[in-house]
C-alpha cells in the first residue's frame, strides 16, 4: 500500500481564455468536488492553490487558481498534477480504491504465482486498467480492473489476486 498522505485529484491542461483561467481535469468521483479539497498542491508541494470553478467545459472545468492572473501564468502550469491531503478526501466504500493505493501492489494469480506489480492505473473511458510490469522483463500487461479479472484487492497484505483472461500473461 502506498503510504503517501496525498492523492492526485486533478491535472491542469493549460490556459483557458486570456484572463488566467486554466483547464482542469478532475480525477475525483464527483468531478466538481475537486474544489472542496482545496488548497491543492503541486506534486513537489512547492505551490499551493485555492480553486474556484468558473464553469464546466469539455473534459473538465475552467477554473481560477489563486496566484494565477495571466494567460502566461496559466500556460506555465500545463501538465501540473494537483494533490490533496488524503485526510481531506472521503472514505471510500470497500470495493473502491484510490489509484495511489494500487500502484506498487504485487499481482498474483489465483494459484499464488507472481504475475507482476502494478505500475500504473489507466482509464480507457469504460473500465480502469491495471498496467502490470512482468517480472524479469520490461514488458507490461494491461489487466482489466473488473470484479471478474481482479476478484481480490488486499491493501493490508499489499497484493492483488487476479484471474486474468486466458492468454493475457502468456
URMO-V271510 format. One record per residue. N is the residue number from 0. PSI is psi as a letter, one per 30 degrees, with the letter a starting at -180 (999 if undefined). OMEGA is omega in degrees with one decimal (NA if undefined). D_CENTER is the distance of its C-alpha to the mean C-alpha in Angstrom with 1 decimal. Layout:
# URMO-V271510
n=<N & N>
psi=<PSI & PSI>
omega=<OMEGA & OMEGA>
d_center=<D_CENTER & D_CENTER>
This chain:
# URMO-V271510
n=<0 & 1 & 2 & 3 & 4 & 5 & 6 & 7 & 8 & 9 & 10 & 11 & 12 & 13 & 14 & 15 & 16 & 17 & 18 & 19 & 20 & 21 & 22 & 23 & 24 & 25 & 26 & 27 & 28 & 29 & 30 & 31 & 32 & 33 & 34 & 35 & 36 & 37 & 38 & 39 & 40 & 41 & 42 & 43 & 44 & 45 & 46 & 47 & 48 & 49 & 50 & 51 & 52 & 53 & 54 & 55 & 56 & 57 & 58 & 59 & 60 & 61 & 62 & 63 & 64 & 65 & 66 & 67 & 68 & 69 & 70 & 71 & 72 & 73 & 74 & 75 & 76 & 77 & 78 & 79 & 80 & 81 & 82 & 83 & 84 & 85 & 86 & 87 & 88 & 89 & 90 & 91 & 92 & 93 & 94 & 95 & 96 & 97 & 98 & 99 & 100 & 101 & 102 & 103 & 104 & 105 & 106 & 107 & 108 & 109 & 110 & 111 & 112 & 113 & 114 & 115 & 116 & 117 & 118 & 119 & 120 & 121 & 122 & 123 & 124 & 125 & 126 & 127 & 128 & 129 & 130 & 131 & 132 & 133 & 134 & 135 & 136 & 137 & 138 & 139 & 140 & 141 & 142 & 143 & 144 & 145 & 146 & 147 & 148 & 149 & 150 & 151 & 152 & 153 & 154 & 155 & 156 & 157 & 158 & 159 & 160 & 161 & 162 & 163 & 164 & 165 & 166 & 167 & 168 & 169>
psi=<k & k & g & k & g & k & k & k & f & l & k & k & g & a & k & j & a & g & g & g & l & l & k & k & k & k & g & l & e & j & e & f & f & e & f & f & g & l & k & k & l & l & e & f & g & f & k & k & k & k & k & j & k & e & l & k & l & k & h & b & l & k & l & k & k & k & f & j & f & l & e & e & e & e & e & f & g & k & f & k & k & k & k & k & k & e & f & f & l & l & k & l & l & f & g & k & k & k & e & f & f & e & k & f & k & k & k & l & l & f & f & f & k & k & f & a & k & k & e & l & k & l & k & g & f & d & l & l & k & k & j & k & k & k & k & g & l & f & l & l & k & j & k & k & i & l & e & e & f & i & f & k & j & j & e & e & f & h & l & k & k & k & i & l & k & k & f & e & g & 999>
omega=<177.6 & -177.1 & 177.4 & -177.6 & 178.0 & -179.4 & 176.5 & -176.4 & -179.3 & 178.3 & 179.8 & -178.3 & -179.5 & -176.8 & 171.3 & -176.6 & -173.8 & -175.1 & 175.7 & 175.9 & 178.0 & 170.3 & -179.5 & 174.4 & -178.3 & 176.7 & -178.5 & -176.2 & 170.4 & -169.7 & -177.5 & -180.0 & -178.8 & -179.5 & -179.5 & -175.5 & -179.1 & 5.7 & 178.0 & -178.0 & 172.9 & -176.3 & -178.9 & 177.3 & -176.0 & -179.6 & 179.8 & -175.3 & 163.7 & -173.9 & 174.3 & 178.4 & 179.5 & 178.1 & 175.6 & 176.2 & 179.2 & 177.2 & 174.7 & -175.9 & 165.1 & -176.8 & 169.9 & 175.8 & 179.1 & 178.1 & 179.8 & -172.4 & -174.8 & 175.2 & 179.9 & 176.2 & -178.0 & 179.2 & -178.9 & -178.2 & -177.8 & 178.7 & 179.9 & 175.8 & -177.4 & -174.4 & 174.7 & 175.5 & 179.7 & -177.2 & 179.6 & -177.0 & -179.0 & 171.6 & -178.9 & 172.4 & -175.6 & -175.9 & 176.8 & -174.8 & 169.8 & -179.5 & -178.7 & -179.7 & -177.8 & -177.5 & 179.9 & 179.7 & 174.8 & 177.9 & 178.6 & 175.8 & -175.6 & 175.7 & 177.7 & -179.2 & 180.0 & 176.7 & -179.9 & 178.5 & 178.1 & 178.8 & -177.8 & 173.6 & -178.8 & 177.2 & -179.3 & 179.7 & 179.4 & 179.7 & 172.6 & 175.8 & 174.5 & 174.9 & -173.7 & 175.2 & -178.7 & -178.7 & 176.4 & -176.8 & 174.2 & -178.6 & 172.8 & 178.6 & 176.5 & -177.9 & 177.5 & 179.7 & 179.2 & 178.5 & -179.0 & -176.6 & -179.8 & -176.5 & -175.5 & 169.5 & -178.4 & -177.6 & -179.5 & 179.4 & 177.7 & -179.2 & 176.1 & 171.8 & -176.1 & 172.2 & -171.7 & 174.5 & -178.3 & 174.4 & -175.9 & -177.3 & -179.8 & NA>
d_center=<14.6 & 12.7 & 14.8 & 13.0 & 13.9 & 11.2 & 7.6 & 5.6 & 6.7 & 7.8 & 9.6 & 13.4 & 15.1 & 18.5 & 21.6 & 22.6 & 26.4 & 28.6 & 28.3 & 25.2 & 22.7 & 19.3 & 17.1 & 13.8 & 11.0 & 9.4 & 6.2 & 8.5 & 10.7 & 13.6 & 12.6 & 15.7 & 15.0 & 12.8 & 16.3 & 17.3 & 15.0 & 16.7 & 17.8 & 14.5 & 14.7 & 14.0 & 12.4 & 16.0 & 17.0 & 19.9 & 19.3 & 18.8 & 18.7 & 19.9 & 18.5 & 21.0 & 20.1 & 23.0 & 22.4 & 20.2 & 20.2 & 19.2 & 15.5 & 14.8 & 17.1 & 19.8 & 19.5 & 21.7 & 20.4 & 23.0 & 24.8 & 24.0 & 27.3 & 27.8 & 26.4 & 26.6 & 24.5 & 21.9 & 22.1 & 21.7 & 18.2 & 17.0 & 13.7 & 13.1 & 9.6 & 10.3 & 9.9 & 11.7 & 13.7 & 12.8 & 16.3 & 15.9 & 13.3 & 15.0 & 15.8 & 14.3 & 16.9 & 17.8 & 16.3 & 12.7 & 10.1 & 7.1 & 5.0 & 6.6 & 9.7 & 9.9 & 9.8 & 13.5 & 15.0 & 18.3 & 18.8 & 22.4 & 24.4 & 26.5 & 29.4 & 27.5 & 27.4 & 24.5 & 22.4 & 20.0 & 16.7 & 13.1 & 12.1 & 8.7 & 7.1 & 8.2 & 9.2 & 12.9 & 13.5 & 15.2 & 13.4 & 10.4 & 11.7 & 11.6 & 12.8 & 15.6 & 17.9 & 21.5 & 23.8 & 26.4 & 24.8 & 22.5 & 21.7 & 18.5 & 18.4 & 16.0 & 16.4 & 15.8 & 13.8 & 16.8 & 19.3 & 21.9 & 20.1 & 18.3 & 20.8 & 19.9 & 17.0 & 18.7 & 16.6 & 20.0 & 21.3 & 18.1 & 18.5 & 17.8 & 20.9 & 20.7 & 23.4 & 22.4 & 24.4 & 27.6 & 27.7 & 23.9 & 24.4 & 28.0>
